Amino acid sequence: MLFKKIYPTIFIAGDGKNAYRYTNLMEQAGFYPVALRDDCSAPYPSMAELCRTPFDVLLLPGGGDFSDALYKPAGEDMPNLTAEEAALDMMQYALLSTAILLRKPVIGICKGMQLINVFFGGTLISDLPGSMHSCQSVGQQSVDSMHLIRTIPEEEYQLRLCEKKAKSGMVQNRIYRLLSSFSTVNSSHHQGINQPGKELIPLQYAPDGLIETIIHASLPILGMQWHPERLSSMTPDLMHKLVLTLLSIR
């Protein structure tokens, strides 16, 4: 893969065809998005190529269930995935590990947030009850479910930072305030976080108590169960501020 270096580069760990909404949002926000591969008929890059891939921010996009090589809770059967789907899981996991090693910002969306949680030792709810978080059928089309979201009080957020012995400062406060501007979000998933992983702080919840947003206590890592690329209230200006804030965490 050849990359034209324009700062900052947002590496979207998915197929270009399926990542166009992420690409559009990041371009409108003033960044340079690059997908894992542009042509879905082409092979995925090798691990050696991934290790040489330059990026400033890693974006882990939404997707289906995990392969059992990556996450398999005791006593549960995992869906049968293709070899290509399983390979994508492992590449995303490797990219997340690399980003953490280099202390580069990571944004996980839907399945991407769940991957972050699994990486840090958290657990998932394999099949959410009810219809709040699944997509809805309208005519011949499937559309996201919409629901309210509750942001924890700022005092509670500061307390959770202290419990994790995190450095509480202006950067963390800016992230909190940017995210707390959302009162309604979209959903299209059937899995979610059960137990948060080590050093992950839940910031927002759905009405049924499902964790909707997480942030790492010390690393520039943010996860959203909802889809900002499909939400009109996530303006390019807001995404621009959010990414730059993550980039300022050192």
KEKOL-71605 format. One line per field, with one value per residue: x, y, z of N, C-alpha, C in turn. Coordinates in steps of 0.1 Angstrom, whole numbers. Example, Ala and Ser with C-alpha at 12.3 -4.5 7.8 and 13.67 -1.06 7.14 Angstrom:
<atoms>
n_u	132  128 .
n_v	-57  -22 .
n_w	78  71 .
ca_u	123  137 .
ca_v	-45  -11 .
ca_w	78  71 .
c_u	132  129 .
c_v	-33  0 .
c_w	78  79 .
</atoms>
This chain:
<atoms>
n_u	8  5  10  1  15  -2  -9  -34  -33  -60  -64  -85  -96  -108  -127  -126  -150  -170  -165  -171  -188  -174  -151  -161  -169  -145  -130  -145  -141  -116  -94  -72  -83  -76  -83  -81  -81  -88  -101  -123  -120  -93  -65  -61  -36  -4  9  34  33  14  27  44  28  21  4  -17  -40  -60  -89  -113  -138  -174  -190  -196  -201  -175  -147  -142  -116  -107  -125  -142  -167  -170  -189  -205  -216  -200  -207  -203  -177  -163  -130  -118  -132  -124  -97  -97  -105  -82  -63  -72  -70  -42  -35  -46  -31  -6  -11  -15  10  25  13  -7  -37  -69  -100  -129  -157  -189  -186  -159  -155  -162  -142  -120  -127  -125  -98  -87  -94  -120  -155  -183  -218  -234  -257  -280  -310  -344  -353  -341  -315  -311  -313  -341  -368  -380  -402  -386  -361  -335  -331  -313  -319  -331  -323  -324  -295  -275  -252  -227  -226  -203  -188  -188  -175  -149  -143  -141  -119  -100  -101  -90  -65  -58  -45  -61  -72  -73  -75  -89  -113  -122  -128  -149  -168  -173  -185  -207  -225  -242  -274  -292  -288  -278  -284  -274  -269  -263  -248  -229  -210  -203  -188  -166  -132  -99  -88  -107  -131  -165  -186  -211  -245  -271  -308  -315  -293  -271  -237  -226  -205  -170  -139  -103  -84  -58  -46  -49  -77  -108  -142  -172  -204  -225  -231  -213  -207  -231  -248  -265  -260  -234  -213  -189  -172  -174  -163  -138  -127  -128  -110  -86  -84  -80  -55  -39  -35  -10 .
n_v	-12  22  53  86  111  131  152  152  117  95  62  39  9  -10  -21  -1  3  -3  16  41  61  67  77  99  116  121  133  156  167  176  159  132  104  69  37  2  -14  -6  -19  -44  -69  -73  -88  -87  -66  -78  -88  -77  -55  -41  -33  -14  6  40  61  85  85  58  43  21  5  -2  -34  -70  -99  -112  -133  -167  -170  -147  -138  -156  -164  -185  -215  -206  -206  -194  -175  -188  -176  -163  -171  -147  -127  -135  -130  -102  -95  -102  -86  -61  -62  -65  -40  -23  -30  -21  7  13  7  26  48  61  79  62  55  38  24  11  -22  -17  -4  -25  -42  -28  -31  -58  -62  -50  -68  -69  -80  -91  -87  -111  -113  -90  -83  -74  -46  -21  -15  -26  -24  -10  -19  0  2  -9  -6  -7  10  29  24  50  65  79  92  90  110  106  125  153  155  128  117  128  116  90  91  97  74  56  65  84  111  140  166  195  184  159  170  184  164  152  172  176  152  151  168  153  141  123  93  70  35  3  -27  -59  -67  -58  -40  -58  -63  -36  -33  -32  -1  13  37  41  65  72  61  40  41  16  9  0  4  31  48  48  57  56  56  68  66  78  69  62  50  44  32  39  53  77  85  83  100  130  150  148  168  178  197  192  166  172  187  167  147  162  168  143  137  154  142  130 .
n_w	0  -9  6  7  25  45  70  96  91  88  95  83  94  75  46  17  2  20  38  32  44  67  56  42  63  77  57  53  78  76  74  63  51  49  37  46  24  -9  -30  -29  -40  -40  -23  13  29  39  72  75  57  70  93  83  77  77  100  117  133  143  131  141  125  124  122  118  139  161  152  165  171  181  201  223  244  273  270  249  215  187  157  124  105  75  62  54  68  94  92  89  114  130  118  125  152  155  145  164  186  177  175  202  213  201  211  197  187  190  176  181  167  172  165  166  190  207  201  212  239  243  238  261  280  287  287  266  258  242  227  226  244  233  211  210  202  177  141  122  101  74  50  22  32  57  87  112  147  169  200  233  251  280  296  321  351  354  377  385  364  368  392  385  369  388  403  386  387  368  349  354  335  313  287  290  300  278  260  274  274  247  240  257  245  230  229  218  201  175  167  157  161  178  198  227  253  282  308  314  300  314  327  312  309  313  298  287  286  274  276  286  301  288  279  261  254  257  273  275  304  304  279  244  236  223  224  207  208  192  159  146  120  107  118  120  139  146  135  109  121  148  148  139  161  181  172  171  198  209  197  211  235  255 .
ca_u	0  13  3  5  15  -8  -12  -32  -39  -69  -63  -98  -93  -119  -127  -130  -163  -178  -160  -173  -193  -163  -142  -167  -169  -132  -126  -152  -135  -103  -84  -69  -87  -72  -89  -73  -80  -99  -107  -127  -115  -79  -61  -57  -22  3  12  46  29  7  37  51  18  21  -9  -17  -51  -66  -103  -118  -151  -184  -190  -204  -196  -161  -143  -139  -101  -105  -133  -152  -170  -172  -202  -213  -212  -198  -211  -193  -173  -154  -116  -115  -137  -115  -84  -99  -105  -69  -55  -77  -64  -28  -34  -49  -19  5  -14  -13  24  30  5  -15  -51  -78  -114  -136  -171  -197  -178  -146  -155  -162  -128  -111  -130  -120  -83  -83  -98  -135  -164  -194  -231  -233  -270  -288  -325  -351  -351  -336  -302  -311  -319  -355  -372  -389  -404  -376  -348  -332  -326  -308  -328  -327  -326  -317  -283  -272  -238  -226  -222  -189  -182  -186  -164  -136  -141  -137  -105  -92  -101  -80  -52  -55  -42  -73  -68  -81  -78  -100  -125  -127  -135  -162  -178  -177  -194  -219  -234  -251  -285  -298  -278  -284  -280  -276  -261  -270  -239  -224  -201  -208  -178  -155  -119  -90  -86  -117  -141  -178  -190  -225  -253  -285  -318  -315  -281  -259  -226  -226  -192  -159  -126  -92  -80  -46  -43  -59  -86  -123  -151  -186  -213  -233  -224  -212  -207  -245  -256  -263  -255  -219  -209  -175  -165  -173  -153  -124  -123  -126  -98  -75  -83  -73  -41  -32  -32  4 .
ca_v	0  34  63  100  116  144  152  138  105  86  49  32  -5  -17  -20  13  2  -3  26  54  71  72  85  112  124  125  143  169  173  182  149  124  91  58  24  -10  -18  1  -28  -56  -81  -74  -94  -78  -65  -87  -82  -69  -43  -33  -28  -3  16  52  67  93  81  45  42  8  7  -12  -47  -81  -106  -116  -147  -173  -169  -134  -137  -168  -166  -199  -220  -200  -209  -182  -177  -192  -165  -167  -169  -133  -120  -138  -123  -88  -93  -103  -74  -49  -65  -61  -25  -17  -33  -12  20  14  7  39  59  69  78  52  57  25  26  -1  -33  -12  -2  -38  -48  -22  -36  -72  -61  -47  -78  -68  -90  -86  -93  -117  -111  -80  -85  -63  -40  -8  -13  -32  -16  -11  -19  10  -2  -19  -2  -8  22  28  28  62  65  89  88  97  112  107  139  156  151  114  115  132  106  77  93  96  59  49  72  91  126  148  179  201  175  150  177  188  152  150  183  174  140  154  176  144  136  113  87  59  21  -8  -38  -68  -70  -46  -42  -63  -57  -28  -37  -25  13  19  44  43  79  74  49  40  40  2  7  -4  13  36  54  46  64  50  65  75  66  85  58  65  41  48  21  45  55  91  87  82  108  144  159  147  176  178  206  184  155  178  190  155  141  171  167  130  139  162  134  125 .
ca_w	0  -9  13  5  38  47  84  101  83  96  89  86  93  68  32  12  -3  32  48  25  53  76  47  39  75  80  47  56  90  72  76  51  54  40  41  46  10  -17  -39  -21  -47  -38  -10  24  31  48  84  73  51  81  103  77  74  85  102  129  141  138  132  140  121  127  115  123  151  161  150  178  174  188  213  225  258  277  269  238  202  179  143  114  97  64  65  51  80  105  89  92  129  135  114  133  166  154  143  177  194  172  179  216  215  196  218  187  190  184  177  178  164  172  167  169  205  214  200  222  252  244  239  274  289  290  281  258  258  228  220  234  243  229  198  211  196  164  130  120  87  69  36  17  38  71  93  126  158  176  214  242  257  293  300  335  356  353  390  385  355  375  403  378  365  400  407  377  388  355  350  351  330  303  275  293  302  265  254  281  270  233  240  264  237  223  238  211  192  167  171  147  166  187  209  234  264  295  318  308  302  323  324  303  317  307  299  283  287  268  287  292  309  279  278  247  251  267  271  283  315  302  265  236  230  225  218  206  203  181  146  143  105  102  128  115  149  145  124  106  130  161  146  138  174  188  167  175  212  211  193  221  247  255 .
c_u	9  4  9  4  10  -13  -26  -39  -47  -69  -76  -95  -104  -118  -132  -144  -173  -175  -163  -179  -183  -154  -148  -166  -155  -126  -132  -147  -121  -91  -82  -71  -81  -77  -78  -70  -91  -107  -110  -123  -100  -76  -58  -42  -16  6  25  43  22  16  44  41  18  7  -8  -29  -57  -81  -107  -133  -161  -183  -198  -198  -181  -159  -140  -124  -98  -112  -143  -155  -173  -187  -211  -207  -211  -202  -200  -189  -164  -139  -112  -120  -129  -102  -85  -99  -91  -60  -59  -71  -50  -26  -36  -37  -8  2  -12  2  30  23  -2  -30  -59  -92  -121  -151  -179  -188  -164  -145  -155  -148  -119  -114  -124  -105  -79  -89  -113  -143  -176  -207  -233  -246  -279  -303  -332  -347  -345  -324  -301  -317  -334  -358  -383  -391  -394  -362  -347  -326  -322  -320  -323  -331  -319  -304  -280  -257  -237  -222  -207  -182  -179  -175  -150  -133  -136  -123  -96  -90  -91  -66  -48  -52  -54  -68  -77  -84  -90  -113  -131  -134  -148  -172  -182  -187  -207  -229  -244  -261  -293  -288  -285  -278  -283  -266  -269  -260  -234  -215  -209  -200  -168  -141  -111  -87  -96  -128  -154  -182  -205  -232  -266  -295  -319  -302  -269  -249  -225  -213  -182  -147  -115  -88  -67  -41  -53  -68  -100  -131  -165  -194  -222  -224  -224  -212  -221  -254  -254  -258  -240  -214  -194  -167  -163  -163  -139  -119  -120  -113  -86  -73  -76  -58  -33  -29  -18  7 .
c_v	12  45  77  106  130  143  158  128  97  72  41  17  -13  -15  -6  13  4  8  40  65  76  81  99  121  129  135  157  175  178  172  141  110  81  45  13  -15  -11  -8  -41  -69  -83  -81  -83  -77  -75  -80  -73  -56  -34  -26  -15  8  28  58  76  89  68  46  27  9  -4  -24  -57  -86  -109  -130  -153  -173  -157  -133  -148  -169  -181  -203  -214  -204  -196  -185  -181  -180  -170  -164  -154  -124  -122  -131  -108  -86  -93  -91  -62  -50  -61  -46  -18  -19  -23  2  23  15  20  51  68  68  67  56  44  28  13  -13  -29  -9  -15  -44  -42  -28  -50  -71  -58  -56  -77  -79  -83  -93  -98  -114  -102  -83  -72  -57  -26  -5  -19  -22  -19  -12  -9  8  -12  -16  -5  5  20  31  41  61  76  83  96  98  113  121  141  153  136  110  117  121  93  79  92  81  52  56  79  105  134  162  184  192  166  157  181  176  150  160  181  162  143  163  167  139  125  107  76  45  12  -19  -47  -72  -57  -50  -47  -57  -49  -34  -28  -11  19  25  46  58  81  61  51  39  26  -1  2  7  18  43  51  54  57  61  73  75  73  75  61  55  46  36  26  49  70  94  87  91  123  153  158  155  175  186  198  173  160  181  177  148  149  169  153  130  146  154  128  118 .
c_w	0  -3  10  19  39  62  87  92  93  89  93  84  88  53  27  8  9  41  42  35  62  68  45  51  78  70  50  69  88  74  63  55  44  46  40  32  3  -26  -31  -27  -45  -25  0  24  41  61  83  67  62  90  97  73  83  87  115  138  135  141  130  137  126  119  121  136  149  157  163  181  182  201  213  239  261  276  258  225  194  164  134  105  86  69  63  63  92  104  92  107  134  130  122  147  166  152  156  186  190  177  194  219  211  202  207  190  183  186  173  177  164  175  171  184  212  213  210  236  254  245  253  285  293  283  274  261  243  220  229  232  238  215  198  203  181  153  128  105  84  54  32  23  53  76  107  136  164  191  221  247  270  295  315  339  356  366  390  376  361  385  396  373  377  404  399  378  375  358  345  347  319  291  278  295  288  258  261  276  256  232  247  257  230  233  231  201  184  171  159  151  175  198  215  246  276  306  310  310  311  318  315  312  309  309  296  283  279  279  293  300  301  278  263  244  262  263  280  293  312  287  256  228  234  218  218  201  192  169  142  128  99  110  124  126  151  133  121  116  144  159  146  152  183  184  172  190  216  207  203  234  246  269 .
</atoms>
